[in-house]
Amino acid sequence: MRKRVIAGNWKMNKFLSESVKFVEDTKEKVPTGDKVEAVVCAPYPFLTSLVESAKGSKLQIAAQNMHFEESGAFTGEVSPAMLKDIGVTYVVLGHSERRELFAETDEMVNKKVHAAFNHDLTPILCVGETLAQRENNETMSIVEDQVKLALEGLTDDQVKETIIAYEPIWAIGTGKTATSAQANEVCAYIRKVVAAEVSTEAGEAVRIQYGGSVKPANIDELLSQSDIDGALVGGASLEADSFVQLVEAGAK
Ligand SMILES: O=C(CO)COP(=O)(O)O
């Protein structure tokens, strides 16, 4: 049985006091069993405080990006070693907003995934197609390329530890969720690609989240699908009650 992962991606939202209050309000409420992991992906300036407030609880704190180099002349960037140093455990990599708005390439994402493992951080690797690509029947080939390029050079065990988030770009922040069948079809395909490229065992073990307008009202249906092992949630993860409901759905 793959352990589910429910991750809230706050993006560029919240201030320090409300972020800490969110963690204080949710850390005792997230289920502690072995069915689900709960992760909060917060802006850089709040990470140290959130790691501190989440201490002793099951809530994990993630960064939303990082550079792939360990240190050096990269003004404005944050390194994997810095994230590790402050107690961050997960990192979102290759989110479509970073690919689109900040010109991240598959090659950079691949370097970041390697860097994450080199610093003991669990990568949440995002992939997904645009609406035009879906309408052109390119979804599977786009996602396949993104997955192959991002995972290139990883060991079997590293691939097993990677969390892949399938986020169709047309479903992000639009209220248009992919149907559970559409989401599962792509997640199942990603699993096949991993099995073929890496190993059958890695295909079985890799956890695949769906992301794109997930909310308490639709998460049960998404999680009932064979190949969806969790969710990466934007808007609906900003409120503590809603986030707790999403994690509770993962523990059912
Ligand atoms: O991009 C997302 C999570 O990374 C999804 O955002 P929404 O849940 O707001 O659609």
The ligand as an SDF file (V2000), in Angstrom:
LIG
                    3D

 10  9  0  0  0  0  0  0  0  0999 V2000
   -1.0550   24.5230   -8.5630 O   0  0  0  0  0  0  0  0  0  0  0  0
   -1.6690   23.9000   -7.7070 C   0  0  0  0  0  0  0  0  0  0  0  0
   -0.9640   23.2820   -6.5680 C   0  0  0  0  0  0  0  0  0  0  0  0
    0.4140   23.2680   -6.7800 O   0  0  0  0  0  0  0  0  0  0  0  0
   -3.1390   23.7710   -7.7620 C   0  0  0  0  0  0  0  0  0  0  0  0
   -3.7110   24.9720   -7.4160 O   0  0  0  0  0  0  0  0  0  0  0  0
   -5.3020   25.0430   -7.1540 P   0  0  0  0  0  0  0  0  0  0  0  0
   -5.6120   23.9290   -6.1530 O   0  0  0  0  0  0  0  0  0  0  0  0
   -5.5250   26.3990   -6.5890 O   0  0  0  0  0  0  0  0  0  0  0  0
   -5.9570   24.7800   -8.4620 O   0  0  0  0  0  0  0  0  0  0  0  0
  1  2  2  0
  2  3  1  0
  2  5  1  0
  3  4  1  0
  5  6  1  0
  6  7  1  0
  7  8  2  0
  7  9  1  0
  7 10  1  0
M  END
$$$$
